[in-house]
Amino acid sequence: MDAYDRSILRHLQTDGRISNLNLAEQIHLSAPQTLRRVRVLEEQKVIRGYVAQVAPEALGLGVMAFVNLSLDREQFRNVRDVERQLMAFSNIIECHTISGDFDYILKVVAKDLKSLSQFLTDTLMQVSGVASLRSMICLEEIKPVSGLPIE
């Protein structure tokens, strides 16, 4: 990856809808060369995809929480089944395996505290293999999802 590729990534992280012509002008390459480089970055899965960042509040999702989840050690052989179930829940917007006292950290959105409580109790705790949960309510989002640092 050279300086042009890094510049392309910086610009696309800032504006994923930038036209190829404008991107080419910004990075000082021809439009065909720029398009070729973007396609290679996509094919190599350096660029995973393009999304619109939607404000949760605009969709009535007023609560965000981080949920630490532990698996029952006896059920650990079914870990991939648990992960498939977690991925199927639309209000879990991120899921990461972690080191430490818990096995996963989830980023969860909900309409309100009652909806969050119902999801945790009636849905998440009912997943076979889940041993325990610990939730932390996000009071305020200081720095939302942003691009990766590209040196």
VMD Tcl script that draws the C-alpha trace (Angstrom):
set ca {
  {0.00 0.00 0.00}
  {1.53 3.28 -1.07}
  {0.82 6.94 -0.32}
  {-1.92 7.13 -2.98}
  {-3.78 4.16 -1.48}
  {-3.54 5.69 1.99}
  {-4.83 8.99 0.67}
  {-7.74 7.21 -1.01}
  {-8.61 5.50 2.28}
  {-8.42 8.76 4.25}
  {-10.76 10.49 1.80}
  {-13.23 7.59 1.60}
  {-13.40 7.32 5.40}
  {-14.35 10.99 5.51}
  {-16.78 10.85 2.58}
  {-17.71 7.42 1.27}
  {-19.93 9.02 -1.37}
  {-17.23 11.16 -2.96}
  {-17.30 10.83 -6.74}
  {-14.38 9.13 -8.41}
  {-13.61 12.35 -10.27}
  {-13.49 14.41 -7.06}
  {-11.44 11.73 -5.34}
  {-8.98 11.71 -8.24}
  {-8.64 15.49 -8.02}
  {-8.04 15.31 -4.26}
  {-5.28 12.71 -4.50}
  {-3.75 14.08 -7.74}
  {-4.20 11.00 -9.91}
  {-6.18 10.42 -13.09}
  {-9.76 9.24 -12.66}
  {-9.10 5.81 -14.29}
  {-6.05 5.20 -12.07}
  {-8.02 6.21 -9.00}
  {-10.91 3.92 -9.89}
  {-8.51 1.03 -10.51}
  {-6.90 1.56 -7.10}
  {-10.27 1.74 -5.32}
  {-11.40 -1.49 -7.00}
  {-8.17 -3.25 -5.96}
  {-8.64 -2.05 -2.37}
  {-12.21 -3.40 -2.46}
  {-11.14 -6.75 -3.97}
  {-8.41 -7.13 -1.34}
  {-11.04 -6.43 1.37}
  {-9.07 -3.43 2.60}
  {-12.31 -1.55 1.99}
  {-15.00 -3.72 3.61}
  {-17.95 -1.76 2.31}
  {-19.79 1.55 2.42}
  {-22.48 2.52 4.93}
  {-24.51 5.52 5.99}
  {-23.98 6.43 9.64}
  {-27.51 6.91 10.94}
  {-28.27 8.78 14.18}
  {-29.83 6.22 16.57}
  {-32.16 8.86 18.03}
  {-33.65 9.46 14.58}
  {-34.87 5.85 14.68}
  {-36.19 6.10 18.21}
  {-33.21 4.25 19.68}
  {-32.54 6.43 22.72}
  {-30.45 3.98 24.76}
  {-27.05 2.53 24.03}
  {-25.36 0.03 26.31}
  {-22.21 -2.01 26.43}
  {-22.90 -5.53 27.61}
  {-20.25 -7.91 28.89}
  {-21.27 -11.50 28.28}
  {-19.81 -14.69 29.75}
  {-20.38 -18.17 28.42}
  {-21.10 -21.24 30.49}
  {-17.82 -23.19 30.38}
  {-19.68 -26.48 29.90}
  {-21.37 -25.05 26.81}
  {-18.16 -23.57 25.35}
  {-18.04 -26.29 22.70}
  {-21.09 -24.59 21.13}
  {-19.43 -21.17 20.97}
  {-20.01 -20.74 17.21}
  {-23.73 -21.43 17.66}
  {-23.88 -18.73 20.33}
  {-22.05 -16.32 18.05}
  {-24.49 -17.00 15.18}
  {-27.38 -16.21 17.51}
  {-25.73 -13.00 18.69}
  {-25.15 -11.89 15.10}
  {-28.85 -12.41 14.33}
  {-30.05 -9.83 16.89}
  {-30.41 -6.51 15.05}
  {-30.08 -4.40 18.19}
  {-26.60 -5.82 18.83}
  {-24.68 -3.47 16.56}
  {-21.19 -4.66 17.54}
  {-19.85 -7.85 19.06}
  {-16.23 -8.53 19.98}
  {-14.49 -11.38 21.76}
  {-12.37 -10.02 24.59}
  {-9.80 -11.10 27.11}
  {-10.34 -10.81 30.83}
  {-13.27 -11.73 33.04}
  {-15.82 -11.84 30.20}
  {-15.89 -13.55 26.82}
  {-17.65 -10.89 24.71}
  {-18.47 -7.22 24.74}
  {-21.59 -6.17 22.86}
  {-22.77 -2.74 21.80}
  {-26.55 -2.74 22.06}
  {-29.16 -0.15 21.12}
  {-32.75 -0.03 22.37}
  {-35.75 2.27 22.37}
  {-35.58 2.89 26.11}
  {-34.37 1.32 29.37}
  {-37.39 -0.95 29.63}
  {-36.79 -2.29 26.10}
  {-33.13 -2.85 26.92}
  {-34.04 -4.69 30.10}
  {-36.50 -6.88 28.23}
  {-33.94 -7.68 25.54}
  {-31.30 -8.60 28.10}
  {-33.62 -10.70 30.26}
  {-36.07 -12.21 27.81}
  {-33.77 -12.69 24.83}
  {-30.07 -12.55 25.55}
  {-30.12 -14.46 28.84}
  {-32.22 -17.13 27.13}
  {-29.52 -17.97 24.60}
  {-28.22 -21.44 25.40}
  {-24.67 -21.15 26.70}
  {-24.93 -17.63 28.12}
  {-23.90 -17.73 31.78}
  {-23.97 -14.07 32.79}
  {-24.31 -10.49 31.60}
  {-23.16 -7.16 32.94}
  {-24.48 -4.04 31.24}
  {-23.22 -0.48 31.27}
  {-25.53 2.26 30.01}
  {-23.92 4.85 27.77}
  {-24.78 8.29 29.14}
  {-23.37 10.30 26.27}
  {-21.53 9.49 23.07}
  {-18.40 11.64 23.03}
  {-16.66 10.31 19.92}
  {-18.86 8.28 17.58}
  {-17.52 5.73 15.13}
  {-14.80 7.33 13.10}
  {-12.26 6.28 10.53}
  {-9.12 4.35 11.32}
  {-5.85 6.25 11.72}
  {-3.99 6.00 8.42}
  {-0.34 6.94 8.59}
}
mol new
graphics top color blue
foreach p $ca { graphics top sphere $p radius 0.5 }
foreach p [lrange $ca 0 end-1] q [lrange $ca 1 end] { graphics top cylinder $p $q radius 0.2 }
display resetview
